[in-house]
Amino acid sequence: METISTLLVILSPIALVIGLIKPSLFQKMKINNRKSVLLVFGGLFIVGVVMVGVFASPNKKSESVANVEQNTPNKEEQVKKEVVKISAVQLSEDYNANQVSADAKYKNKSLEISGIIESIGKDILDTPYVSLKGRASSFFGVQCMFGKADEPKLATLSKGQSIVLRGEVSGESIGNVLVNGCQIVE
């Protein structure tokens, strides 16, 4: 029954849009005008939504909530999580040498990264970041992403300054090693 209600929710809006554009397609079903299309397919959509709500298994919902709670570490576990200390140059070199190996070693892990600030700015989504110098022979480095609330702290930084940042590596993108959720350590 859940499958039927899901199909109703998916297919009825499609039929509704088609019927509103060209109601003549549904003449065989004795639906001759846009008002009839709206009533029939709009009604089927509402019935489908109600059926999904009625027939949805409450156990699935509680199981998924329990799994999320079980997989979410508490604050004590997060603090105890081992922090890997590394330089931006070494992190960049490791990713340049073998991205698969570097991902296995650093991805989704908390790192404390020391380096020299190459640039301070915002990405296309207006998210503030600090780029640290990477390999000497490359213009790619380590891009550390911050939250909007960190902008006042970032405004006090300058290019060429030594810094230590903490964040979680999310991998490499277009040559830069990306680090999310960064905080200034020193």
N, C-alpha and C positions, 0 to 999 in steps of 0.2 A: 504494500500500500504506500510505503514511503517513496518507492520508485515512481509510482504513478503520480503522486503529488509533486514530486520534483520535476517530472516531465511537464506537468501542467504549468508550473511556475516558469519553466524555461521556454516552452513552446508558445504559450498563450500571448506573451508580449510580442513575439515575432509575428504571429498571425494578426495581432491587433494592428501593428504598424503596417503590414502589407495590406490589410483590409481597409485601413484608413486612407492609404494611398490609392488603392484600386479595388473598391468594393465589388466590382463585377466578377472578380475571381471567385467569390463565394456565393454566386447565384444558385449553384446546384444545391447548396445547403439552405436555400431560401433566406439568405441574408442579403438584402438588396441595397441597403444604404449604409452610410457611415455610422448613423445612430445605432443601428442594429449590430454592426460590427463592434462598436464600443461596448454595448450592453453584453453581448455574448462573450467576447474574448476578454473584456475587462472583468466580467463576472467569473469566468473560468480562472483567471489569474488570482483573484481574491479567494476563491474556493481552494485553489492550489496552495496558497500561502497558509490558509487556515489548516488545511490537511497536513502540511509539513509540520506546523506547530503541534497539532494533535498527535500525529503518528511518530514524531521524532522520538527516538529512544532516549529517555532521561539517563540511562546508564552510560551511553556514549558520552554524553556531556560531562557527567561526573567523573568518568574515567579520564577524559582528556584534561580536565582541571586537576585531577590528582596527579597525572603524569607531569604536568607543568610544574606543580608545586614540588613534586619529588625531584625533578631535574634542576630546579632553581636553588643554587647554593645560598645559604644564609650569609649574613654579613661576616660572621666569624670565619667561615670557610673561605670567603673571598679574601679576607685579610691574611689568612694563613697560606693562601695560594702562593707558591714559589714565584718570586720575581727574578727574571733572568737579567743580568747586567751586561750590556754590550755597547760598543761604540757604533755610531751611525755608519762610519766607514766600513766596519766589519760586517754589519747587517747588510749593507748594500752589496759588498763583495760576495757574501754568501748567496744572496739572491741572484747575482750575476753569474756565479759559478754553476749553480744548479737550483732552479726554482722549486722543483719537486722536493728535493732534500731540505731546502730552507723552509718550505711550508710545513713539512713534517716536524721540523725543529722549533719553529717560532709561531706558526699560525695559531690564532686563538689563545695565545699565551700572553701573560703580562710581562712586559719588558721595561727595563729602566735604561733609556738610551741617552748616551752622552754624545755631544757633538757641537759643531759650529753652525750658527744660524746663517743660512744662505738667503732665505727670504721669509717675509711675513705677509700674509694676505688672506683673501677669501676666494673660495672656489665659485663655480657658476651657480651653486645653490645658496650662496652667501654664507657658507660655513667657514669660520676662521681656521687658519692653519699656520704652522711653522714648518718650513722645509730646512732640513739639516743637510750639510754637505755629505755626499757619499764618496764613491770611488774617485780617486784623483783624475782618472782618465775619462770621466763621464760627467755630463751635466745632470744626470739623474741622481736622486738621493733618497732621503727618507722624508715622507710627508706626514706630519703629525696633525691630526684633526682635533679641534677643540669645540666646545659648546659656545653658544652665543654669550652665556654668562661670563666666559673667560676673556672677552674682548678687552675689558679695562686692563687686565694683567698683560695681555699681548701688546697693548699699546705702549707699554714701558720697555719692551724689548727692542734690540737693534741688530742689524746685520753684522756678522763677524763676532758676535758675542758667544762665549761658551755657555752651554746650558745642559741640564739633565732633565729629561722628560720621562714620564711613565704613561704607558698606554698598552692597548692590546693590538697585536699585529693582525691585519685582515688579509694580507697577501701582497702581491705585486700587481700594479696596474700601470701600463704604458711606461714601464721602466722605473717608476717610483715604488718604493716599499711604503704601503699605507698602514698607518697606526691610528686607531680610533680611540675615542674617550681619553684623550691625553690630559695630563696635569703636569704643571711645572713642579719639579722636585727641588731644584736649586739653580 
